[in-house]
């Protein structure tokens, strides 16, 4: 009997091996947007170290990867294999049923941690925008800048959580400033043009940002943290909102290069530019998670119908909010939560935007701020 079982198992293994190595084309029934996104994610997440980690996966994860290869018709992208391994690995004996279910669903049962930095209007007066922070559980509110003579916008944490960069109008035009939590502030470099949306690289050594010189000179640019070695990476029309990948090797940004808003990515050196989406209405500052999941929003300001859109590896894009005019998503450091701004509790009110968080599947929405002025542009940090 054992010999017979071994023979059958050998035959099944050979069939599976043949199916995995032969080209398989299932594009006739997979959604076109899903196919396109898979190809892009395969390029984005092509990391050999992830493949080596996937080789060490438990048997359950290996079987899932085999199924993914058969459905895809090509080798599973390294990032995709790593993500599958993470959510299907056998739990330890002490795991609860709730934790196991959450792991299989790719969600988290834990509470959110870290701090969220954002722009706060403070007194409903145009140009008085300041920088504020709050803990992810809604405690620890703190106003970090307090200079109503100058506008402060678009904050982003440094990787150590002890400082941040933002846009200030102190010199008469928008420039990049760095400030620590003790209040020490300085302008970064002396860069020509109006500068917007700065973000530290994951290693804290560089800053990427939008640089507007004229209608014909609009760049996604990068410089050292001290303002030296300015490099213009791309000059697409209406470039803005550049975001580093977790390892600093790639950059997401938005542009209207082909006449409509879209999300693009490129290598950190400005090469291999690729449009990510072919979906109408995607706009605004995107963000991506540790597993290369992309969050952005779709809709229009005038219609107050903007919604958060999630694009995960190997899945079709999905809208995870429903009503309330939602935008500016930013992932938690562990990738399981998203902070965003929304008008849902003060719909159609110009100063009605507040800061919220939710799980990455759109559930468990929690409001963090409650003010008579607008809180917006949140970015999550440690």
N, C-alpha and C positions, 0 to 999 in steps of 0.2 A: 504493500500500500504506500509506504514512504517513497519507494522508488518511483511509483506512478505519479505521486504528487510532485516529486522533483522533476520528472519529465515534463509534466504539464506546465510547471512554473518556468522551466527553461524555454519552452515554446512561446509562452506569453511574453517573456522577457525579450525574445528575439523579435516578436511582432512589434512590441513597443519601441525597440531600438530602430527597427526599420521605419516605423511611422515617424519617429523623431528626426531621422536623418534625411528622409525624402522630402522634397519641397511640397508644401501643402498650401493651397490658396483658398481661403474662406472669405475673401473680400466681397463675394456676392451677397453675403447675409450679415456681415458686420457693418455697423454704422460707419459711413465715410469719415465723420469727424473723429470717431474713435480710432480708426486706422491711422489717420493723419497724425493725431496726437501721439499714438504709440511710436510712430517712426521718429518723431521729434524727441520724445522722452528717451528713446533708445540711444540717440546721439548724445543728449544732455547727460544721461546717467551712465555713460560708458566708462566704468571704473573697474580696472582689473582687480583691485583689492576687494571690491564687493563680490566679485565672482569667486575669489578664493574663500571668502567667508561663507558664501552660499554652498560651496563644496562640503563644508563642515556641518551642514544642516541635518536635522533629524530625518528619519525615513519618511515621516508624514509630509514634511516640507518638500522633500525630493519628489514625491509622487505628484504634488501640486505643481512643481516646476515642470515635470514631464508633460502634464496636461496643458500647461501654458505654452510649451514649445509646440505641441501638436496643434493647438488652436492658432498659433501665430504663424507657423510654417517656417520660422527662422529661429536662430538661437535666441534664448531669452536675454534681454538686455540686463547688464549686471545690476543696475539699480533696481530693476523690477524683481530680480531674483532675491535680492537682499530684503526688499519690502515684503515679499511673500514669506520668506523665512521668518521674519520678525513676528508676523501675526499667526503663524501656524505651528510654531515650535511647541513641543509638548510642555505644558505647565508643570511647575514643581508641585509636589504632593500637598503643600500647604495652601495652594491657590484656592480661592472660593469659587463657587459656581458663577457668581456675578463677574469675577475677574476673568474667568475662562471665557465667558460669553463676550465680554468686552474685548479681549485679545483677539478672538476669532472675527469680531466685527471691525477690528482696527480702531477701536475707540479707547478712551481712558476712563477709569472709575475714580481716579484721583482728583483732588481739588486743584485749581489753577494756582500757580506760584509765579513769582517774579514781579516786576514793576512795569507800568505802562506810562510812557511819556507822551505828551500831546500838547496841542495849541489850545489855549483858553482865552476867551475874549475879555474876561474879568469885569468889564463894566458896560458892555453893549455899545462901545464907541469904536467906530471904524479906525483902524490903525493902532489900537491899544492892545493888540494881541500879545499875549505873554506865553511862556512855557511853564507847564505844570506837570506833575506826576502823581500817580496813585498806585497803590498796591493792587494786585490782581483780584484780591478779595474785597476791594472797595474801601479799605482802610488806608491810613497814611497819606492823605492828600497833602500836597506841598506845592506852593508856587515857587518856581525856581528862578525866574527873572521878575524884576519889579521896576521897570523903567517905562513909564507910559509915554515918554517922549519918542520912543522908538518901537517899531513893530518887530515882533519875533515870531518866526514861522518854521514849520517843517522840521521838528526835532527828531533826532535819531541817536540811540544809545551807542556809546563806545563798547567794545567787547568786554571790558572789565566792569562795566556798570558804574564806574566812578566819575565819568564825564560824558558829555554829549555834544553833538554838533547841531547847528540850527542856522537859519537865515535871519540876519538882522539888518536894519536900515540905518545903522549909526553913521555910515559914511555918506549917506544920501541916496545910495542905490543898494539893492539887495546883495549882500556879501555873506560869506561863510564865517561863523564864529564857533569857537570851542569854549566850553565852560565846564568846570568841575562842580561837584555838589557843595563845595565851600563858597561858591560864588565867584571864583577867579575866572576871568574871561579875557579872550584875546581874538582878534581877527586872524584868520588863517590865510597867509599869503597876501599878495596884491594882484589879483587876477582881473584882467579886463572883462567887462561885460556884466550883465545881471546874472546872478548865480541863484540856483534853486535846488531844493530837495537833496541835501547832502547826506551821505551815508558812509560810515566807517567800513573798511574792509574787515573781514573776520579776524585778521591778525592785528588789526589796529594801526597798521603802518600807512595806509592810503585812504583817501576820501574820493568817492565818486559823486558826481553832481551834474546838473544841467547848467549849461553856459549859453546865455543868449547875448550875442553881440549885435546882430541886426537881423532883418527879415531873411537875409540870405546866409547868415552865419549863426547856426544853431547847433550846438554840440552836446553830446554826452562826453564829459571830460573826467579825467582822473588826475590827482596830484598826490604827492607825499603829504603826510600829516602836518608837516611844517610849512606847507604851501609851495614847496619846490617841485621841479620836474613836472610841470603841467603837460598833459598829453590829451589831445582831442581824439576820442576813440571813433566816433561816428558823427556824420553831419546830415542825418536824415531830417526831413521837414518836421517841425514841431516835436522834436525829441523831448522827452521828459521822464521823470520818475524812475531813475535807474536803481536797481536793487541787486546786490551781490548774491551769488549762490552761497550755500553753507561753507563750502571749502574755498571760496574766493576765486574759483577758476572761470566762472561764467557770470554774465550780467543779463538781467531782464530789464526791458524798458518799453515805453509806449511811444508810438509815433503815428503820424498821418502821412507817411511818405507816399502811399499809393492813393491818397485822397480820403481815406476813412481811418478812424482810430483802430489800432491793432497793437498786439503785444509781440515783441521781438526778443530774441536772445542772441548773445554773441560771446565769444571767448573774451577773457579779461583784457586781452591785448587789442580788441577791436576787430578781430577777424571772424570769419564764418558766421555772418549775420543770417539769421533764419527767422521768418515769421512763424509764430507759434499758433495763432488762432486763425480760423476762417469763419468765425461766427460773428454775426452782425451785432453792433452795439457795445462791444467790449471797450472799456475805457478806464482811465484812472490808474493810480499807482498800484502796481501789482505787488505781490509778495510770494515767496516760495518757501516751502518747509524743508526740514532736514531730509525728507524722502523725495524731494523735487515736486511735490504737489504745489500747484499754482493757485493762488487766490486773487481774484480781481473783482470788478463789478461791471454790470451792463445796465444801460438805460440812459435817460436824459435828465438833466437838471430841471428844465422847464416843466416836464411832465411829472416830476417827483416820483419816478417809477424805477429808480436804480435798485438793483438787487446784487447780492454777493454771489459770484460764480466760482465753483471749485473745479479744477481740472487735475484729476489724479492719474498716475501712471496706469495705463491699460484700461482706463474707463472713459466713457463719454462725459463731456462737461455737464455739470448739474448745478442748478440754482438752489442755494441752501437757505435763502430767506424768502419771505412772502409778504410784501407790502411794508410800507413805513419809510421808504426811501433810505437805502442802506449803501454805504460806500467805505472806502479806505480800509480794507482788511489788512491785518498783520498777524502772523502766526506767533504763538507762544514758543519759547525755546525748544520744548519737546514735540512741537508740531501737532498737539492734540486739541488745542484751543485756538480761537481766533478772536481778536479784538477788532471792533469796527465802530464807526459813527453812524447814527441813525436819527431820523426825525419821527420815529414810530410813536412816541408819546406826546409829540407836539407837531403833528402832521401839518404841512404847509406853513408853518411858522418860520420866519427867516432866522430867528435865533433859537430854534427848537432842537438843534442837534446836540446829542449827548453821546457819551462813550459807553459801549456795551461789550460784553464778551459772550461767546457761545462755544459749544463743542464743535469740532470740525465738521460734524454731520448736520449742523444747524439746530441742534437741540440745546436745551438748558440755557436759554438766553437770560443774561443777568445785566441789569443796568448798574453802572458804576458811579456816574455823576448825575447830579440833579441841580441845575442852576437856571437862572433867568437869562443867561448868556449862552453862546454857542461853544461847545467843546468839540474839537475835531482833530484830524491828522494823528491818530494814535499809532504808536510803534511800541511793540512789546520787547522787553529785555529781561535779563536775569535780576 
